[in-house]
Amino acid sequence: METYQPNALSILPPLLAILLAIATRQVVISLGIGIWAGFCLLQGIDPISALPLALDGLINVFSDPGDTRVLVFTLIIGGLIATIEQTGGVRGFIRLLEQSAWVNNGWRAKWLAWFTGIVVFVESNITLLVAGAISRPLFDHYRISREKLAYIIDSTSAPVCILIPLNAWGAIVLGLLASTSVDEPIGVFLTAIPLNFYPILAILFSAFVIWRNLDLGPMARAERRTASGELLWPNATPMVDPSILSSGETAGEGDRARYMIAPIAVMVLSMPAALWITGDGDMLAGSGSTSVLWAVLLALACCWLLVLLDRRSHVDELMRTFLRGAGGLLPVAVILLFALALGDVANALGTGTYVAGLAGDTLPLGLLLPLLFILSAFTAFSIGSSFGTFAIMVPIAVQTALALGVNPGFFLAAVLSGSVFGDHASPISDTTVVASMASATDHIDHVRTQLPYALCCAALAALLFFLFGLLAL
């Protein structure tokens, strides 16, 4: 296959997939059409020969160990969630909270979800899953929409993770900075943190939404629906098989909060240890995908051990529960598989390179920060990946800043903010998918209800970058 020269058509496949997903609610089919369209372009507009190549593109995702670990992790976390639910961990935890008067109303349930997202900052997907597992039954109990839960945890996962240097997200950014000509990558990262406007605004705005009970557009309709007793819209498809979710019955004598607390604690605490091990003593050099996989396996082992020691269940029943839970998350794994394949096609088409190249060098210096924010946002929205956008935009932004004699931390902040916003708003982003899954809500409903809040924060972030660019550059 000849090398494809990036052009305006390079943005067609991801754009087509996004528009079709929003219009038809069929995410997998939309992603598949986007992949096929991408190979049509790579083959010179030959739709027939593009079909087997599109299938090969899906298979080739498994040639990347990191992508494969993410897919396996998705299935294992489904088994873990099912085990915690079925053994009474969630019911025991809810009883503990209510008996302790920690969470005894819907307002406190929302704050629990927010604080959980703030405290668990090791990795975005773990943050989403922990906050969702703890809070979803409470949201259902107090008749708060699952869309609101998805918005809260999605606004406190990646936004928190990108503000912390010593986690999987920070490790990737620091690695990209180390590959450039900057002398002190950690210093550049620390400079960017207070200027990383979108993540900061997303976190603060979600707190304001909880405090003032602010429901915008589709979210207000979702809240009214849930208050009437309907957890989902009639034609909605939750991202988790309902059979693996607890039905909300009263906790029994055998239900224990430790079945939830201990595995989650193991998962959170083992993540930095795994980063340290895989990095040969350097957490920043550790493998994020490997560490996540190890963490969830250790959490599952912890849960099984506690249940078996208490004779709450036996191995055969636990295995059946695990397989049922893994099967319940198979749709998520399929969506992630197609999203990863679409990302590979976008890379082959030079989608990110073309989008990044749209910025000319004739603009005033003060406009570069908001422009970098917008370009990074559109790139992340198109390819559905913060990490992919980091890889494309961070080297370009840093080299541009060094050539202009500007502190590279300023440009880094604009790229990171735009990437997180684009990823936050994109229906093909893995974190958006996992937020829907952790909340057991319809994926497109989550995208639609979250978008007004994300756009408000993005508009304010763009304004702040504009003002800062005028004053500092």
Buried (B, 14 or more C-beta within 10 A) or exposed (E): EEEBEBEEBBBBBBBBBBEBBBEEBBBBBBBBBBBBBBBBBBBEEEEEEBBEBBBEBBEBBEEEEEBBBBBBBBBBBBBBBBBBBBBBBBBBBBBBBBEEEEBBEBBBBBBBBBEBBBEBBBBBBBBBBBBBBBBBBBBBBBBBBBBBBBBBBBBBBBBBBBBBBBBBBBBBBBBBBEEBEBEEBBBBBEBBBEBBBBBBBBBEBBBEBBEEEBBBEBBBBBBEBBEEEBBBBEEBBBBBBEEBBBEEEEBEEBBBBBBBBBBBBBBBBBBBBBBBBBBEEEBBBBBBBBBBBBBBBBBBEBBBEBBEEEEBBEEEBBBEBBBBBBBBBEBBBBBBBBBBBBBBBBBBBBBBBBBBEEBEEEEEEBBBBBBBBBBBBBBBBBBBBBBBBBBBBBBBBBBBBBEBEBBBBBBBBBBBBBBBBBBBBBBBBBBBBBBBBBBBBBBBBBBBBBBBBBEBBBEBBBEBBBEBBBEEB
